[in-house]
């Protein structure tokens, strides 16, 4: 919740779970308004970021916090790219 508060996100609900559900609804509504061009542009950005992450990975010491974070980020970017590719089919 802390990151959302910094980004200007405010939830009127008293419970955190209601805020998550509400934010998920906002995301679903926003995604329904995307067209093919938006998905292709997002896929280009994700692919670019993934390539940069893969390029830097060998330079980090295995087991370091930076390496762990990067490995998780690579996994998340691959999942995001796969979901966008599925949406484009």
PyMOL Python script that loads the backbone (N, CA, C, O; Angstrom):
from pymol import cmd

cmd.read_pdbstr("""\
ATOM      1  N   UNK A   1       0.818  -1.188   0.000  1.00  0.00           N
ATOM      2  CA  UNK A   1       0.000   0.000   0.000  1.00  0.00           C
ATOM      3  C   UNK A   1       0.864   1.255   0.000  1.00  0.00           C
ATOM      4  O   UNK A   1       0.445   2.301  -0.495  1.00  0.00           O
ATOM      5  N   UNK A   2       2.037   1.153   0.541  1.00  0.00           N
ATOM      6  CA  UNK A   2       2.908   2.317   0.649  1.00  0.00           C
ATOM      7  C   UNK A   2       3.271   2.882  -0.727  1.00  0.00           C
ATOM      8  O   UNK A   2       3.253   4.097  -0.923  1.00  0.00           O
ATOM      9  N   UNK A   3       3.602   2.001  -1.683  1.00  0.00           N
ATOM     10  CA  UNK A   3       3.978   2.455  -3.022  1.00  0.00           C
ATOM     11  C   UNK A   3       2.806   3.122  -3.714  1.00  0.00           C
ATOM     12  O   UNK A   3       2.984   4.115  -4.420  1.00  0.00           O
ATOM     13  N   UNK A   4       1.613   2.591  -3.521  1.00  0.00           N
ATOM     14  CA  UNK A   4       0.441   3.196  -4.139  1.00  0.00           C
ATOM     15  C   UNK A   4       0.171   4.575  -3.559  1.00  0.00           C
ATOM     16  O   UNK A   4      -0.233   5.486  -4.282  1.00  0.00           O
ATOM     17  N   UNK A   5       0.392   4.732  -2.263  1.00  0.00           N
ATOM     18  CA  UNK A   5       0.146   6.029  -1.638  1.00  0.00           C
ATOM     19  C   UNK A   5       1.084   7.082  -2.224  1.00  0.00           C
ATOM     20  O   UNK A   5       0.688   8.228  -2.433  1.00  0.00           O
ATOM     21  N   UNK A   6       2.326   6.686  -2.485  1.00  0.00           N
ATOM     22  CA  UNK A   6       3.277   7.628  -3.071  1.00  0.00           C
ATOM     23  C   UNK A   6       2.890   7.991  -4.492  1.00  0.00           C
ATOM     24  O   UNK A   6       3.154   9.104  -4.947  1.00  0.00           O
ATOM     25  N   UNK A   7       2.266   7.055  -5.195  1.00  0.00           N
ATOM     26  CA  UNK A   7       1.909   7.300  -6.586  1.00  0.00           C
ATOM     27  C   UNK A   7       0.591   8.060  -6.708  1.00  0.00           C
ATOM     28  O   UNK A   7       0.125   8.316  -7.818  1.00  0.00           O
ATOM     29  N   UNK A   8      -0.003   8.415  -5.598  1.00  0.00           N
ATOM     30  CA  UNK A   8      -1.243   9.170  -5.630  1.00  0.00           C
ATOM     31  C   UNK A   8      -2.477   8.296  -5.548  1.00  0.00           C
ATOM     32  O   UNK A   8      -3.589   8.800  -5.707  1.00  0.00           O
ATOM     33  N   UNK A   9      -2.322   7.009  -5.309  1.00  0.00           N
ATOM     34  CA  UNK A   9      -3.448   6.095  -5.207  1.00  0.00           C
ATOM     35  C   UNK A   9      -4.073   6.242  -3.830  1.00  0.00           C
ATOM     36  O   UNK A   9      -3.382   6.193  -2.812  1.00  0.00           O
ATOM     37  N   UNK A  10      -5.365   6.421  -3.809  1.00  0.00           N
ATOM     38  CA  UNK A  10      -6.081   6.503  -2.536  1.00  0.00           C
ATOM     39  C   UNK A  10      -7.274   5.568  -2.581  1.00  0.00           C
ATOM     40  O   UNK A  10      -7.980   5.485  -3.586  1.00  0.00           O
ATOM     41  N   UNK A  11      -7.486   4.879  -1.497  1.00  0.00           N
ATOM     42  CA  UNK A  11      -8.616   3.964  -1.398  1.00  0.00           C
ATOM     43  C   UNK A  11      -9.516   4.447  -0.270  1.00  0.00           C
ATOM     44  O   UNK A  11      -9.055   4.678   0.848  1.00  0.00           O
ATOM     45  N   UNK A  12     -10.785   4.597  -0.566  1.00  0.00           N
ATOM     46  CA  UNK A  12     -11.724   5.096   0.435  1.00  0.00           C
ATOM     47  C   UNK A  12     -12.139   4.010   1.415  1.00  0.00           C
ATOM     48  O   UNK A  12     -12.700   4.310   2.469  1.00  0.00           O
ATOM     49  N   UNK A  13     -11.875   2.761   1.085  1.00  0.00           N
ATOM     50  CA  UNK A  13     -12.282   1.650   1.927  1.00  0.00           C
ATOM     51  C   UNK A  13     -11.374   1.524   3.144  1.00  0.00           C
ATOM     52  O   UNK A  13     -10.197   1.883   3.101  1.00  0.00           O
ATOM     53  N   UNK A  14     -11.941   1.011   4.224  1.00  0.00           N
ATOM     54  CA  UNK A  14     -11.166   0.828   5.450  1.00  0.00           C
ATOM     55  C   UNK A  14     -10.310  -0.434   5.396  1.00  0.00           C
ATOM     56  O   UNK A  14      -9.311  -0.526   6.108  1.00  0.00           O
ATOM     57  N   UNK A  15     -10.682  -1.408   4.565  1.00  0.00           N
ATOM     58  CA  UNK A  15      -9.927  -2.657   4.539  1.00  0.00           C
ATOM     59  C   UNK A  15      -9.001  -2.711   3.329  1.00  0.00           C
ATOM     60  O   UNK A  15      -9.332  -2.224   2.248  1.00  0.00           O
ATOM     61  N   UNK A  16      -7.841  -3.310   3.537  1.00  0.00           N
ATOM     62  CA  UNK A  16      -6.851  -3.422   2.464  1.00  0.00           C
ATOM     63  C   UNK A  16      -7.353  -4.332   1.353  1.00  0.00           C
ATOM     64  O   UNK A  16      -7.080  -4.074   0.181  1.00  0.00           O
ATOM     65  N   UNK A  17      -8.093  -5.409   1.698  1.00  0.00           N
ATOM     66  CA  UNK A  17      -8.570  -6.329   0.663  1.00  0.00           C
ATOM     67  C   UNK A  17      -9.559  -5.649  -0.266  1.00  0.00           C
ATOM     68  O   UNK A  17      -9.578  -5.928  -1.465  1.00  0.00           O
ATOM     69  N   UNK A  18     -10.376  -4.763   0.272  1.00  0.00           N
ATOM     70  CA  UNK A  18     -11.309  -4.020  -0.581  1.00  0.00           C
ATOM     71  C   UNK A  18     -10.555  -3.084  -1.512  1.00  0.00           C
ATOM     72  O   UNK A  18     -10.971  -2.867  -2.650  1.00  0.00           O
ATOM     73  N   UNK A  19      -9.449  -2.530  -1.033  1.00  0.00           N
ATOM     74  CA  UNK A  19      -8.639  -1.656  -1.877  1.00  0.00           C
ATOM     75  C   UNK A  19      -8.029  -2.447  -3.029  1.00  0.00           C
ATOM     76  O   UNK A  19      -7.985  -1.970  -4.162  1.00  0.00           O
ATOM     77  N   UNK A  20      -7.559  -3.658  -2.734  1.00  0.00           N
ATOM     78  CA  UNK A  20      -6.962  -4.490  -3.774  1.00  0.00           C
ATOM     79  C   UNK A  20      -8.019  -4.851  -4.807  1.00  0.00           C
ATOM     80  O   UNK A  20      -7.763  -4.776  -6.009  1.00  0.00           O
ATOM     81  N   UNK A  21      -9.213  -5.245  -4.347  1.00  0.00           N
ATOM     82  CA  UNK A  21     -10.287  -5.574  -5.272  1.00  0.00           C
ATOM     83  C   UNK A  21     -10.658  -4.364  -6.117  1.00  0.00           C
ATOM     84  O   UNK A  21     -10.886  -4.493  -7.320  1.00  0.00           O
ATOM     85  N   UNK A  22     -10.721  -3.203  -5.503  1.00  0.00           N
ATOM     86  CA  UNK A  22     -11.065  -1.989  -6.236  1.00  0.00           C
ATOM     87  C   UNK A  22      -9.986  -1.654  -7.251  1.00  0.00           C
ATOM     88  O   UNK A  22     -10.299  -1.264  -8.376  1.00  0.00           O
ATOM     89  N   UNK A  23      -8.728  -1.797  -6.876  1.00  0.00           N
ATOM     90  CA  UNK A  23      -7.660  -1.492  -7.825  1.00  0.00           C
ATOM     91  C   UNK A  23      -7.659  -2.502  -8.955  1.00  0.00           C
ATOM     92  O   UNK A  23      -7.353  -2.141 -10.091  1.00  0.00           O
ATOM     93  N   UNK A  24      -7.992  -3.764  -8.681  1.00  0.00           N
ATOM     94  CA  UNK A  24      -8.102  -4.770  -9.733  1.00  0.00           C
ATOM     95  C   UNK A  24      -9.207  -4.434 -10.713  1.00  0.00           C
ATOM     96  O   UNK A  24      -9.068  -4.659 -11.915  1.00  0.00           O
ATOM     97  N   UNK A  25     -10.290  -3.903 -10.209  1.00  0.00           N
ATOM     98  CA  UNK A  25     -11.398  -3.486 -11.059  1.00  0.00           C
ATOM     99  C   UNK A  25     -10.962  -2.339 -11.960  1.00  0.00           C
ATOM    100  O   UNK A  25     -11.287  -2.317 -13.147  1.00  0.00           O
ATOM    101  N   UNK A  26     -10.224  -1.386 -11.394  1.00  0.00           N
ATOM    102  CA  UNK A  26      -9.723  -0.273 -12.199  1.00  0.00           C
ATOM    103  C   UNK A  26      -8.788  -0.775 -13.300  1.00  0.00           C
ATOM    104  O   UNK A  26      -8.836  -0.290 -14.431  1.00  0.00           O
ATOM    105  N   UNK A  27      -7.950  -1.734 -12.971  1.00  0.00           N
ATOM    106  CA  UNK A  27      -7.030  -2.299 -13.957  1.00  0.00           C
ATOM    107  C   UNK A  27      -7.822  -3.008 -15.051  1.00  0.00           C
ATOM    108  O   UNK A  27      -7.523  -2.846 -16.234  1.00  0.00           O
ATOM    109  N   UNK A  28      -8.837  -3.797 -14.667  1.00  0.00           N
ATOM    110  CA  UNK A  28      -9.643  -4.513 -15.650  1.00  0.00           C
ATOM    111  C   UNK A  28     -10.351  -3.533 -16.580  1.00  0.00           C
ATOM    112  O   UNK A  28     -10.409  -3.762 -17.788  1.00  0.00           O
ATOM    113  N   UNK A  29     -10.880  -2.463 -16.042  1.00  0.00           N
ATOM    114  CA  UNK A  29     -11.548  -1.467 -16.877  1.00  0.00           C
ATOM    115  C   UNK A  29     -10.562  -0.781 -17.804  1.00  0.00           C
ATOM    116  O   UNK A  29     -10.884  -0.514 -18.962  1.00  0.00           O
ATOM    117  N   UNK A  30      -9.375  -0.496 -17.315  1.00  0.00           N
ATOM    118  CA  UNK A  30      -8.366   0.163 -18.135  1.00  0.00           C
ATOM    119  C   UNK A  30      -7.900  -0.773 -19.250  1.00  0.00           C
ATOM    120  O   UNK A  30      -7.704  -0.326 -20.380  1.00  0.00           O
ATOM    121  N   UNK A  31      -7.721  -2.059 -18.954  1.00  0.00           N
ATOM    122  CA  UNK A  31      -7.261  -3.009 -19.965  1.00  0.00           C
ATOM    123  C   UNK A  31      -8.297  -3.222 -21.059  1.00  0.00           C
ATOM    124  O   UNK A  31      -7.940  -3.505 -22.203  1.00  0.00           O
ATOM    125  N   UNK A  32      -9.564  -3.090 -20.724  1.00  0.00           N
ATOM    126  CA  UNK A  32     -10.598  -3.301 -21.733  1.00  0.00           C
ATOM    127  C   UNK A  32     -10.575  -2.204 -22.791  1.00  0.00           C
ATOM    128  O   UNK A  32     -11.147  -2.384 -23.867  1.00  0.00           O
ATOM    129  N   UNK A  33      -9.941  -1.092 -22.519  1.00  0.00           N
ATOM    130  CA  UNK A  33      -9.891   0.026 -23.459  1.00  0.00           C
ATOM    131  C   UNK A  33      -8.634   0.006 -24.329  1.00  0.00           C
ATOM    132  O   UNK A  33      -8.441   0.910 -25.143  1.00  0.00           O
ATOM    133  N   UNK A  34      -7.782  -0.996 -24.176  1.00  0.00           N
ATOM    134  CA  UNK A  34      -6.546  -1.071 -24.947  1.00  0.00           C
ATOM    135  C   UNK A  34      -6.803  -1.672 -26.321  1.00  0.00           C
ATOM    136  O   UNK A  34      -7.630  -2.572 -26.464  1.00  0.00           O
ATOM    137  N   UNK A  35      -6.098  -1.177 -27.326  1.00  0.00           N
ATOM    138  CA  UNK A  35      -6.205  -1.771 -28.659  1.00  0.00           C
ATOM    139  C   UNK A  35      -4.915  -2.519 -28.987  1.00  0.00           C
ATOM    140  O   UNK A  35      -3.984  -2.547 -28.182  1.00  0.00           O
ATOM    141  N   UNK A  36      -4.864  -3.115 -30.155  1.00  0.00           N
ATOM    142  CA  UNK A  36      -3.728  -3.930 -30.559  1.00  0.00           C
ATOM    143  C   UNK A  36      -2.417  -3.141 -30.511  1.00  0.00           C
ATOM    144  O   UNK A  36      -1.390  -3.663 -30.079  1.00  0.00           O
ATOM    145  N   UNK A  37      -2.458  -1.898 -30.952  1.00  0.00           N
ATOM    146  CA  UNK A  37      -1.257  -1.055 -30.950  1.00  0.00           C
ATOM    147  C   UNK A  37      -0.709  -0.890 -29.527  1.00  0.00           C
ATOM    148  O   UNK A  37       0.505  -0.927 -29.326  1.00  0.00           O
ATOM    149  N   UNK A  38      -1.589  -0.709 -28.548  1.00  0.00           N
ATOM    150  CA  UNK A  38      -1.155  -0.552 -27.153  1.00  0.00           C
ATOM    151  C   UNK A  38      -0.428  -1.805 -26.658  1.00  0.00           C
ATOM    152  O   UNK A  38       0.601  -1.716 -25.988  1.00  0.00           O
ATOM    153  N   UNK A  39      -0.984  -2.978 -27.004  1.00  0.00           N
ATOM    154  CA  UNK A  39      -0.343  -4.229 -26.599  1.00  0.00           C
ATOM    155  C   UNK A  39       1.013  -4.404 -27.279  1.00  0.00           C
ATOM    156  O   UNK A  39       1.979  -4.834 -26.648  1.00  0.00           O
ATOM    157  N   UNK A  40       1.081  -4.070 -28.568  1.00  0.00           N
ATOM    158  CA  UNK A  40       2.352  -4.203 -29.288  1.00  0.00           C
ATOM    159  C   UNK A  40       3.409  -3.266 -28.711  1.00  0.00           C
ATOM    160  O   UNK A  40       4.572  -3.644 -28.575  1.00  0.00           O
ATOM    161  N   UNK A  41       3.008  -2.058 -28.377  1.00  0.00           N
ATOM    162  CA  UNK A  41       3.942  -1.089 -27.782  1.00  0.00           C
ATOM    163  C   UNK A  41       4.417  -1.570 -26.405  1.00  0.00           C
ATOM    164  O   UNK A  41       5.596  -1.441 -26.074  1.00  0.00           O
ATOM    165  N   UNK A  42       3.515  -2.113 -25.621  1.00  0.00           N
ATOM    166  CA  UNK A  42       3.887  -2.647 -24.305  1.00  0.00           C
ATOM    167  C   UNK A  42       4.839  -3.823 -24.452  1.00  0.00           C
ATOM    168  O   UNK A  42       5.795  -3.955 -23.687  1.00  0.00           O
ATOM    169  N   UNK A  43       4.576  -4.679 -25.440  1.00  0.00           N
ATOM    170  CA  UNK A  43       5.446  -5.834 -25.667  1.00  0.00           C
ATOM    171  C   UNK A  43       6.845  -5.387 -26.085  1.00  0.00           C
ATOM    172  O   UNK A  43       7.833  -5.985 -25.659  1.00  0.00           O
ATOM    173  N   UNK A  44       6.944  -4.344 -26.910  1.00  0.00           N
ATOM    174  CA  UNK A  44       8.260  -3.817 -27.297  1.00  0.00           C
ATOM    175  C   UNK A  44       9.012  -3.305 -26.067  1.00  0.00           C
ATOM    176  O   UNK A  44      10.205  -3.567 -25.911  1.00  0.00           O
ATOM    177  N   UNK A  45       8.316  -2.577 -25.198  1.00  0.00           N
ATOM    178  CA  UNK A  45       8.960  -2.033 -23.999  1.00  0.00           C
ATOM    179  C   UNK A  45       9.417  -3.149 -23.069  1.00  0.00           C
ATOM    180  O   UNK A  45      10.522  -3.099 -22.529  1.00  0.00           O
ATOM    181  N   UNK A  46       8.573  -4.148 -22.885  1.00  0.00           N
ATOM    182  CA  UNK A  46       8.919  -5.271 -22.010  1.00  0.00           C
ATOM    183  C   UNK A  46      10.092  -6.055 -22.592  1.00  0.00           C
ATOM    184  O   UNK A  46      11.002  -6.448 -21.862  1.00  0.00           O
ATOM    185  N   UNK A  47      10.070  -6.282 -23.897  1.00  0.00           N
ATOM    186  CA  UNK A  47      11.165  -7.017 -24.542  1.00  0.00           C
ATOM    187  C   UNK A  47      12.487  -6.268 -24.416  1.00  0.00           C
ATOM    188  O   UNK A  47      13.536  -6.876 -24.203  1.00  0.00           O
ATOM    189  N   UNK A  48      12.430  -4.957 -24.549  1.00  0.00           N
ATOM    190  CA  UNK A  48      13.638  -4.141 -24.409  1.00  0.00           C
ATOM    191  C   UNK A  48      14.197  -4.235 -22.993  1.00  0.00           C
ATOM    192  O   UNK A  48      15.398  -4.428 -22.802  1.00  0.00           O
ATOM    193  N   UNK A  49      13.324  -4.100 -22.012  1.00  0.00           N
ATOM    194  CA  UNK A  49      13.747  -4.170 -20.615  1.00  0.00           C
ATOM    195  C   UNK A  49      14.284  -5.561 -20.285  1.00  0.00           C
ATOM    196  O   UNK A  49      15.278  -5.693 -19.572  1.00  0.00           O
ATOM    197  N   UNK A  50      13.631  -6.589 -20.802  1.00  0.00           N
ATOM    198  CA  UNK A  50      14.086  -7.964 -20.578  1.00  0.00           C
ATOM    199  C   UNK A  50      15.480  -8.165 -21.149  1.00  0.00           C
ATOM    200  O   UNK A  50      16.333  -8.776 -20.505  1.00  0.00           O
ATOM    201  N   UNK A  51      15.717  -7.660 -22.341  1.00  0.00           N
ATOM    202  CA  UNK A  51      17.045  -7.775 -22.949  1.00  0.00           C
ATOM    203  C   UNK A  51      18.123  -7.099 -22.119  1.00  0.00           C
ATOM    204  O   UNK A  51      19.222  -7.633 -21.970  1.00  0.00           O
ATOM    205  N   UNK A  52      17.816  -5.936 -21.583  1.00  0.00           N
ATOM    206  CA  UNK A  52      18.778  -5.215 -20.739  1.00  0.00           C
ATOM    207  C   UNK A  52      19.053  -5.993 -19.450  1.00  0.00           C
ATOM    208  O   UNK A  52      20.189  -6.057 -18.982  1.00  0.00           O
ATOM    209  N   UNK A  53      18.007  -6.577 -18.890  1.00  0.00           N
ATOM    210  CA  UNK A  53      18.181  -7.370 -17.663  1.00  0.00           C
ATOM    211  C   UNK A  53      19.059  -8.595 -17.931  1.00  0.00           C
ATOM    212  O   UNK A  53      19.946  -8.916 -17.140  1.00  0.00           O
ATOM    213  N   UNK A  54      18.806  -9.267 -19.043  1.00  0.00           N
ATOM    214  CA  UNK A  54      19.599 -10.458 -19.381  1.00  0.00           C
ATOM    215  C   UNK A  54      21.054 -10.097 -19.650  1.00  0.00           C
ATOM    216  O   UNK A  54      21.952 -10.889 -19.365  1.00  0.00           O
ATOM    217  N   UNK A  55      21.289  -8.923 -20.189  1.00  0.00           N
ATOM    218  CA  UNK A  55      22.651  -8.476 -20.466  1.00  0.00           C
ATOM    219  C   UNK A  55      23.431  -8.215 -19.172  1.00  0.00           C
ATOM    220  O   UNK A  55      24.636  -8.460 -19.109  1.00  0.00           O
ATOM    221  N   UNK A  56      22.746  -7.725 -18.157  1.00  0.00           N
ATOM    222  CA  UNK A  56      23.395  -7.358 -16.892  1.00  0.00           C
ATOM    223  C   UNK A  56      23.558  -8.558 -15.955  1.00  0.00           C
ATOM    224  O   UNK A  56      24.440  -8.555 -15.096  1.00  0.00           O
ATOM    225  N   UNK A  57      22.721  -9.575 -16.114  1.00  0.00           N
ATOM    226  CA  UNK A  57      22.698 -10.714 -15.189  1.00  0.00           C
ATOM    227  C   UNK A  57      24.069 -11.353 -14.951  1.00  0.00           C
ATOM    228  O   UNK A  57      24.400 -11.626 -13.798  1.00  0.00           O
ATOM    229  N   UNK A  58      24.884 -11.606 -15.988  1.00  0.00           N
ATOM    230  CA  UNK A  58      26.186 -12.249 -15.738  1.00  0.00           C
ATOM    231  C   UNK A  58      27.139 -11.396 -14.894  1.00  0.00           C
ATOM    232  O   UNK A  58      28.090 -11.919 -14.315  1.00  0.00           O
ATOM    233  N   UNK A  59      26.891 -10.114 -14.825  1.00  0.00           N
ATOM    234  CA  UNK A  59      27.784  -9.227 -14.085  1.00  0.00           C
ATOM    235  C   UNK A  59      27.510  -9.224 -12.581  1.00  0.00           C
ATOM    236  O   UNK A  59      28.333  -8.744 -11.801  1.00  0.00           O
ATOM    237  N   UNK A  60      26.365  -9.755 -12.176  1.00  0.00           N
ATOM    238  CA  UNK A  60      25.998  -9.754 -10.761  1.00  0.00           C
ATOM    239  C   UNK A  60      26.423 -11.043 -10.082  1.00  0.00           C
ATOM    240  O   UNK A  60      26.380 -12.122 -10.672  1.00  0.00           O
ATOM    241  N   UNK A  61      26.832 -10.909  -8.839  1.00  0.00           N
ATOM    242  CA  UNK A  61      27.267 -12.082  -8.072  1.00  0.00           C
ATOM    243  C   UNK A  61      26.046 -12.921  -7.707  1.00  0.00           C
ATOM    244  O   UNK A  61      25.079 -12.422  -7.133  1.00  0.00           O
ATOM    245  N   UNK A  62      26.112 -14.201  -8.052  1.00  0.00           N
ATOM    246  CA  UNK A  62      25.003 -15.107  -7.759  1.00  0.00           C
ATOM    247  C   UNK A  62      24.739 -15.142  -6.252  1.00  0.00           C
ATOM    248  O   UNK A  62      25.667 -15.271  -5.453  1.00  0.00           O
ATOM    249  N   UNK A  63      23.477 -15.027  -5.880  1.00  0.00           N
ATOM    250  CA  UNK A  63      23.100 -15.060  -4.466  1.00  0.00           C
ATOM    251  C   UNK A  63      23.032 -13.689  -3.818  1.00  0.00           C
ATOM    252  O   UNK A  63      22.541 -13.557  -2.697  1.00  0.00           O
ATOM    253  N   UNK A  64      23.514 -12.673  -4.505  1.00  0.00           N
ATOM    254  CA  UNK A  64      23.440 -11.317  -3.940  1.00  0.00           C
ATOM    255  C   UNK A  64      21.997 -10.818  -4.048  1.00  0.00           C
ATOM    256  O   UNK A  64      21.237 -11.311  -4.882  1.00  0.00           O
ATOM    257  N   UNK A  65      21.617  -9.858  -3.226  1.00  0.00           N
ATOM    258  CA  UNK A  65      20.255  -9.316  -3.306  1.00  0.00           C
ATOM    259  C   UNK A  65      19.938  -8.768  -4.700  1.00  0.00           C
ATOM    260  O   UNK A  65      18.817  -8.915  -5.189  1.00  0.00           O
ATOM    261  N   UNK A  66      20.915  -8.145  -5.329  1.00  0.00           N
ATOM    262  CA  UNK A  66      20.696  -7.595  -6.668  1.00  0.00           C
ATOM    263  C   UNK A  66      20.422  -8.706  -7.681  1.00  0.00           C
ATOM    264  O   UNK A  66      19.564  -8.561  -8.552  1.00  0.00           O
ATOM    265  N   UNK A  67      21.154  -9.817  -7.562  1.00  0.00           N
ATOM    266  CA  UNK A  67      20.960 -10.946  -8.466  1.00  0.00           C
ATOM    267  C   UNK A  67      19.577 -11.556  -8.268  1.00  0.00           C
ATOM    268  O   UNK A  67      18.871 -11.843  -9.235  1.00  0.00           O
ATOM    269  N   UNK A  68      19.197 -11.749  -7.015  1.00  0.00           N
ATOM    270  CA  UNK A  68      17.884 -12.320  -6.705  1.00  0.00           C
ATOM    271  C   UNK A  68      16.774 -11.442  -7.263  1.00  0.00           C
ATOM    272  O   UNK A  68      15.837 -11.942  -7.886  1.00  0.00           O
ATOM    273  N   UNK A  69      16.875 -10.143  -7.044  1.00  0.00           N
ATOM    274  CA  UNK A  69      15.880  -9.205  -7.556  1.00  0.00           C
ATOM    275  C   UNK A  69      15.813  -9.276  -9.080  1.00  0.00           C
ATOM    276  O   UNK A  69      14.724  -9.281  -9.655  1.00  0.00           O
ATOM    277  N   UNK A  70      16.956  -9.329  -9.726  1.00  0.00           N
ATOM    278  CA  UNK A  70      16.999  -9.375 -11.179  1.00  0.00           C
ATOM    279  C   UNK A  70      16.383 -10.666 -11.713  1.00  0.00           C
ATOM    280  O   UNK A  70      15.646 -10.634 -12.698  1.00  0.00           O
ATOM    281  N   UNK A  71      16.671 -11.790 -11.082  1.00  0.00           N
ATOM    282  CA  UNK A  71      16.100 -13.072 -11.503  1.00  0.00           C
ATOM    283  C   UNK A  71      14.580 -13.018 -11.400  1.00  0.00           C
ATOM    284  O   UNK A  71      13.879 -13.480 -12.301  1.00  0.00           O
ATOM    285  N   UNK A  72      14.072 -12.463 -10.319  1.00  0.00           N
ATOM    286  CA  UNK A  72      12.615 -12.340 -10.152  1.00  0.00           C
ATOM    287  C   UNK A  72      12.022 -11.380 -11.174  1.00  0.00           C
ATOM    288  O   UNK A  72      10.931 -11.613 -11.694  1.00  0.00           O
ATOM    289  N   UNK A  73      12.735 -10.312 -11.456  1.00  0.00           N
ATOM    290  CA  UNK A  73      12.274  -9.336 -12.446  1.00  0.00           C
ATOM    291  C   UNK A  73      12.223  -9.975 -13.841  1.00  0.00           C
ATOM    292  O   UNK A  73      11.272  -9.759 -14.593  1.00  0.00           O
ATOM    293  N   UNK A  74      13.244 -10.758 -14.179  1.00  0.00           N
ATOM    294  CA  UNK A  74      13.271 -11.446 -15.478  1.00  0.00           C
ATOM    295  C   UNK A  74      12.076 -12.395 -15.590  1.00  0.00           C
ATOM    296  O   UNK A  74      11.415 -12.454 -16.627  1.00  0.00           O
ATOM    297  N   UNK A  75      11.811 -13.123 -14.530  1.00  0.00           N
ATOM    298  CA  UNK A  75      10.678 -14.051 -14.537  1.00  0.00           C
ATOM    299  C   UNK A  75       9.360 -13.288 -14.740  1.00  0.00           C
ATOM    300  O   UNK A  75       8.508 -13.716 -15.519  1.00  0.00           O
ATOM    301  N   UNK A  76       9.199 -12.181 -14.052  1.00  0.00           N
ATOM    302  CA  UNK A  76       7.976 -11.382 -14.173  1.00  0.00           C
ATOM    303  C   UNK A  76       7.834 -10.798 -15.576  1.00  0.00           C
ATOM    304  O   UNK A  76       6.734 -10.772 -16.127  1.00  0.00           O
ATOM    305  N   UNK A  77       8.926 -10.334 -16.150  1.00  0.00           N
ATOM    306  CA  UNK A  77       8.880  -9.768 -17.499  1.00  0.00           C
ATOM    307  C   UNK A  77       8.530 -10.846 -18.529  1.00  0.00           C
ATOM    308  O   UNK A  77       7.789 -10.585 -19.477  1.00  0.00           O
ATOM    309  N   UNK A  78       9.060 -12.044 -18.342  1.00  0.00           N
ATOM    310  CA  UNK A  78       8.727 -13.140 -19.264  1.00  0.00           C
ATOM    311  C   UNK A  78       7.246 -13.503 -19.178  1.00  0.00           C
ATOM    312  O   UNK A  78       6.600 -13.760 -20.193  1.00  0.00           O
ATOM    313  N   UNK A  79       6.721 -13.520 -17.966  1.00  0.00           N
ATOM    314  CA  UNK A  79       5.292 -13.799 -17.782  1.00  0.00           C
ATOM    315  C   UNK A  79       4.456 -12.706 -18.444  1.00  0.00           C
ATOM    316  O   UNK A  79       3.490 -12.999 -19.148  1.00  0.00           O
ATOM    317  N   UNK A  80       4.829 -11.447 -18.218  1.00  0.00           N
ATOM    318  CA  UNK A  80       4.098 -10.329 -18.813  1.00  0.00           C
ATOM    319  C   UNK A  80       4.129 -10.407 -20.333  1.00  0.00           C
ATOM    320  O   UNK A  80       3.108 -10.191 -20.986  1.00  0.00           O
ATOM    321  N   UNK A  81       5.287 -10.714 -20.899  1.00  0.00           N
ATOM    322  CA  UNK A  81       5.404 -10.823 -22.356  1.00  0.00           C
ATOM    323  C   UNK A  81       4.526 -11.970 -22.883  1.00  0.00           C
ATOM    324  O   UNK A  81       3.866 -11.828 -23.912  1.00  0.00           O
ATOM    325  N   UNK A  82       4.523 -13.083 -22.185  1.00  0.00           N
ATOM    326  CA  UNK A  82       3.708 -14.225 -22.617  1.00  0.00           C
ATOM    327  C   UNK A  82       2.225 -13.881 -22.577  1.00  0.00           C
ATOM    328  O   UNK A  82       1.479 -14.262 -23.480  1.00  0.00           O
ATOM    329  N   UNK A  83       1.793 -13.174 -21.555  1.00  0.00           N
ATOM    330  CA  UNK A  83       0.385 -12.794 -21.449  1.00  0.00           C
ATOM    331  C   UNK A  83      -0.017 -11.819 -22.554  1.00  0.00           C
ATOM    332  O   UNK A  83      -1.112 -11.915 -23.109  1.00  0.00           O
ATOM    333  N   UNK A  84       0.866 -10.893 -22.865  1.00  0.00           N
ATOM    334  CA  UNK A  84       0.576  -9.937 -23.933  1.00  0.00           C
ATOM    335  C   UNK A  84       0.535 -10.666 -25.283  1.00  0.00           C
ATOM    336  O   UNK A  84      -0.347 -10.415 -26.104  1.00  0.00           O
ATOM    337  N   UNK A  85       1.492 -11.566 -25.500  1.00  0.00           N
ATOM    338  CA  UNK A  85       1.493 -12.344 -26.751  1.00  0.00           C
ATOM    339  C   UNK A  85       0.222 -13.157 -26.887  1.00  0.00           C
ATOM    340  O   UNK A  85      -0.331 -13.271 -27.981  1.00  0.00           O
ATOM    341  N   UNK A  86      -0.244 -13.722 -25.784  1.00  0.00           N
ATOM    342  CA  UNK A  86      -1.491 -14.496 -25.809  1.00  0.00           C
ATOM    343  C   UNK A  86      -2.674 -13.585 -26.158  1.00  0.00           C
ATOM    344  O   UNK A  86      -3.579 -13.982 -26.893  1.00  0.00           O
ATOM    345  N   UNK A  87      -2.655 -12.385 -25.632  1.00  0.00           N
ATOM    346  CA  UNK A  87      -3.726 -11.425 -25.910  1.00  0.00           C
ATOM    347  C   UNK A  87      -3.717 -10.994 -27.386  1.00  0.00           C
ATOM    348  O   UNK A  87      -4.768 -10.712 -27.961  1.00  0.00           O
ATOM    349  N   UNK A  88      -2.539 -10.946 -27.980  1.00  0.00           N
ATOM    350  CA  UNK A  88      -2.426 -10.531 -29.381  1.00  0.00           C
ATOM    351  C   UNK A  88      -2.872 -11.615 -30.355  1.00  0.00           C
ATOM    352  O   UNK A  88      -3.183 -11.312 -31.506  1.00  0.00           O
ATOM    353  N   UNK A  89      -2.908 -12.868 -29.919  1.00  0.00           N
ATOM    354  CA  UNK A  89      -3.329 -13.973 -30.804  1.00  0.00           C
ATOM    355  C   UNK A  89      -4.806 -13.950 -31.043  1.00  0.00           C
ATOM    356  O   UNK A  89      -5.329 -14.802 -31.760  1.00  0.00           O
TER     357      UNK A  89
END
""", "prot")
cmd.dss("prot")
cmd.show_as("cartoon", "prot")
cmd.util.cbc("prot")
cmd.orient("prot")
